[in-house]
Amino acid sequence: MTHVPLLQVTGLNKRFGGLQATDRVDLQVAAGEIHALIGPNGAGKTTLVAQIAGQLASDSGTVHFDGSDITRMATHLRARRGLVRSFQVTRLFKSMTVLEHLALALQAAGGRTFSAWRPVRADTALFGRAEGLLARLGLADKSGWGIEQLSHGEQRALEVGMALAGSPKLVLLDEPLAGMGLQESEAMSSLIDGLRGEVAVLLIEHDVDAVFRLADTVSVLVNGHVVASGRPEDVRRDSAVVDAYLGTGQEAQ
Ligand SMILES: Nc1ncnc2c1ncn2[C@@H]1O[C@H](COP(=O)(O)OP(=O)(O)OP(=O)(O)O)[C@@H](O)[C@H]1O
């Protein structure tokens, strides 16, 4: 991991009317690390991720990514630089197969437009890469399925795969384990684990046990402010975190 962080958030703020949703947030994500953002409901996690992704304009503060100030940069330009947020595949094309979704994401990442999609069906190199990605997601046997036939966990894996299509440097994942059974949750954890060292991951997650197993760094947001950030074992023992979020700390055991 490099000394200069891949993502550096400094003094970031967002106010909704009378509510300070994010409050002077400082956050650093190193290249290749798995960084978890945890905190109570309403702490400002989703707001912060939307600010980092560029979907929500910040009131003040800065976001630097890979050496550039991207604070005011449009979402699609951030994505082109390698900062992507995973989005829900259920909102995409119901008539397309799992493999076609990945091929489309790879094509889009390559800069070609949707209008060029039809000839792309015959692009064997593109589909070859899509198959490679599919195998990585553990979905090789679901290649020809429609996305509605996939389980919840498989859909979330496909979403991660689509986010990975452009070979990003940082992927933002919003509760990747939410609503999953044990098996699905383990499969997703292992998919994320496999990204370590290759792609940095900033994830919001409520499953504290999974977070403490998976993350290299844990940051804790309370009332819009980062109250602790560090190695899981240190954050688990941090008295401010225990008081504000983990309670007795038993939940994190
Ligand atoms: N568009 C908005 N307009 C007004 N208030 C908002 C808006 N978005 C979020 N908020 C408020 O900002 C605060 C932070 O919300 P946010 O969704 O970022 O928290 P969170 O940590 O992601 O919560 P959860 O874990 O419940 O998803 C909450 O009080 C929420 O009601």
The ligand as a MOL file (V3000), in Angstrom:
LIG
                    3D

  0  0  0     0  0            999 V3000
M  V30 BEGIN CTAB
M  V30 COUNTS 31 33 0 0 0
M  V30 BEGIN ATOM
M  V30 1 N -32.0920 13.9620 0.9320 0
M  V30 2 C -32.2140 14.1570 2.2530 0
M  V30 3 N -32.9560 15.1650 2.7330 0
M  V30 4 C -33.0900 15.3710 4.0520 0
M  V30 5 N -32.5020 14.6220 4.9990 0
M  V30 6 C -31.7550 13.5940 4.5860 0
M  V30 7 C -31.5640 13.3020 3.1970 0
M  V30 8 N -30.7610 12.2150 3.0850 0
M  V30 9 C -30.4540 11.8440 4.3440 0
M  V30 10 N -31.0420 12.6690 5.2450 0
M  V30 11 C -30.8980 12.6070 6.6930 0
M  V30 12 O -29.5130 12.6760 6.9750 0
M  V30 13 C -29.1880 11.8200 8.0640 0
M  V30 14 C -28.1190 10.8390 7.6260 0
M  V30 15 O -28.7260 9.9020 6.7430 0
M  V30 16 P -27.9150 8.7470 6.0210 0
M  V30 17 O -28.8930 7.9930 5.1880 0
M  V30 18 O -26.7360 9.3170 5.3530 0
M  V30 19 O -27.4410 7.8750 7.2620 0
M  V30 20 P -26.9320 6.3650 7.2840 0
M  V30 21 O -25.8130 6.3290 8.2580 0
M  V30 22 O -26.6560 5.8940 5.9100 0
M  V30 23 O -28.1920 5.6240 7.8890 0
M  V30 24 P -28.6700 4.0820 7.7000 0
M  V30 25 O -27.6260 3.2420 8.3510 0
M  V30 26 O -29.9740 4.0720 8.4420 0
M  V30 27 O -28.8200 3.8500 6.2310 0
M  V30 28 C -30.4810 11.1510 8.5010 0
M  V30 29 O -31.0070 11.8640 9.6030 0
M  V30 30 C -31.3620 11.2880 7.2890 0
M  V30 31 O -32.7260 11.3440 7.6630 0
M  V30 END ATOM
M  V30 BEGIN BOND
M  V30 1 1 1 2
M  V30 2 1 2 3
M  V30 3 2 2 7
M  V30 4 2 3 4
M  V30 5 1 4 5
M  V30 6 2 5 6
M  V30 7 1 6 7
M  V30 8 1 6 10
M  V30 9 1 7 8
M  V30 10 2 8 9
M  V30 11 1 9 10
M  V30 12 1 10 11
M  V30 13 1 11 12
M  V30 14 1 11 30
M  V30 15 1 12 13
M  V30 16 1 13 14
M  V30 17 1 13 28
M  V30 18 1 14 15
M  V30 19 1 15 16
M  V30 20 2 16 17
M  V30 21 1 16 18
M  V30 22 1 16 19
M  V30 23 1 19 20
M  V30 24 2 20 21
M  V30 25 1 20 22
M  V30 26 1 20 23
M  V30 27 1 23 24
M  V30 28 2 24 25
M  V30 29 1 24 26
M  V30 30 1 24 27
M  V30 31 1 28 29
M  V30 32 1 28 30
M  V30 33 1 30 31
M  V30 END BOND
M  V30 END CTAB
M  END
